[in-house]
Amino acid sequence: MLRLLILTTVANVLRVNSSTTVPITMALKAADFEVFGRVQGVFFRKYTKEQADKLGLRGWCKNTAQGTVLGHMQGPSDKVETMIHWLKTTGSPSSKIDKAEFRNQKDITEYTFENFSILRD
């Protein structure tokens, strides 16, 4: 009987704890990027957004007057690192990446964007 009482109490405590929202601390990272090469007119921004959405990243990307794609991303550190690799090596099927630069890489405590978007002129 005591064993049943203990199990019931533990089950109730777990049920209550699982229904409350507890903030989960995860390491978030932010980075600015600029990709050089044949990256305009080849759906690079579209594929960048798709990859960012797939990874659960937030931020933006846009074409520049200099023929590059500029952007900002935020998300879990491992996903940002995955995106950095993708921007350096993959891009869109018709793109040719000469180089990718990453600036202002830093740890953040919260998101400042709701999603990942393509900014247009």
C-alpha positions in Angstrom: 0.0 0.0 0.0 2.8 2.4 0.9 4.5 1.6 -2.4 1.3 2.4 -4.3 1.0 5.7 -2.5 4.6 6.7 -3.3 4.2 5.8 -7.0 1.0 7.8 -7.2 2.6 10.8 -5.5 5.6 10.6 -7.8 3.4 10.3 -10.9 1.4 13.3 -9.9 4.5 15.4 -9.3 5.9 14.4 -12.7 2.6 15.2 -14.4 2.5 18.7 -12.7 6.1 19.4 -13.6 5.7 18.3 -17.2 2.8 20.6 -17.7 4.5 23.8 -16.5 6.6 25.7 -18.8 10.2 25.8 -17.7 12.6 27.8 -19.8 15.3 25.6 -21.3 18.7 27.2 -21.4 20.4 26.5 -24.7 23.5 28.2 -26.1 22.3 30.6 -28.8 24.7 32.2 -31.3 24.4 35.0 -33.8 26.5 35.8 -36.8 26.5 38.2 -39.8 27.5 36.7 -43.2 28.4 37.8 -46.7 28.7 35.4 -49.6 30.7 36.2 -52.7 30.7 34.7 -56.1 27.8 33.9 -58.5 25.1 34.2 -55.8 22.6 36.6 -57.4 20.1 35.4 -60.0 20.6 31.8 -59.0 18.0 31.5 -56.2 20.7 31.7 -53.5 18.5 33.7 -51.1 15.6 31.3 -51.6 17.8 28.3 -50.8 19.4 30.1 -47.9 16.0 30.7 -46.4 14.9 27.1 -46.9 18.1 25.9 -45.2 17.7 28.3 -42.4 14.1 27.2 -41.9 15.2 23.6 -41.9 17.7 24.3 -39.2 15.3 26.4 -37.2 17.4 29.6 -37.6 16.1 33.2 -37.5 17.4 36.3 -39.2 17.5 37.6 -42.8 19.4 37.7 -46.1 19.4 40.2 -49.0 21.2 41.0 -52.2 23.7 43.8 -52.3 24.6 46.3 -55.0 28.1 44.7 -55.0 26.7 41.4 -56.2 26.9 39.5 -52.9 24.4 38.1 -50.5 24.4 39.6 -47.0 22.6 38.3 -44.0 22.3 37.7 -40.3 21.4 34.4 -38.5 20.5 33.4 -34.9 20.0 30.0 -33.4 21.4 27.2 -31.4 25.2 27.1 -31.8 25.4 23.8 -33.5 22.8 24.9 -36.1 24.6 28.1 -36.8 27.8 26.2 -37.4 25.9 23.9 -39.8 24.6 26.9 -41.7 28.1 28.5 -41.8 29.4 25.3 -43.5 26.4 25.3 -45.9 27.0 28.9 -46.8 30.7 28.2 -47.5 30.3 25.0 -49.5 26.8 24.4 -50.8 24.4 27.3 -51.6 21.9 27.0 -54.4 22.4 24.4 -57.1 23.4 27.1 -59.7 25.5 29.2 -57.5 29.3 29.3 -57.4 30.6 30.4 -54.0 34.0 32.1 -54.1 34.1 32.8 -50.4 32.0 33.5 -47.4 32.8 35.9 -44.6 31.4 35.7 -41.1 31.5 38.7 -38.8 30.2 39.6 -35.3 29.9 36.0 -34.2 28.7 36.1 -30.6 26.7 34.3 -28.0 23.2 35.7 -27.4 20.7 35.1 -24.6 17.5 35.6 -26.7 16.3 35.9 -30.3 15.7 39.3 -31.8 14.0 37.9 -34.9 10.8 35.9 -35.2 11.8 33.9 -38.3 14.2 33.9 -41.2 13.2 36.2 -44.1 14.4 37.5 -47.4 14.7 41.3 -47.5 14.0 43.0 -50.8 15.1 46.4 -52.0 
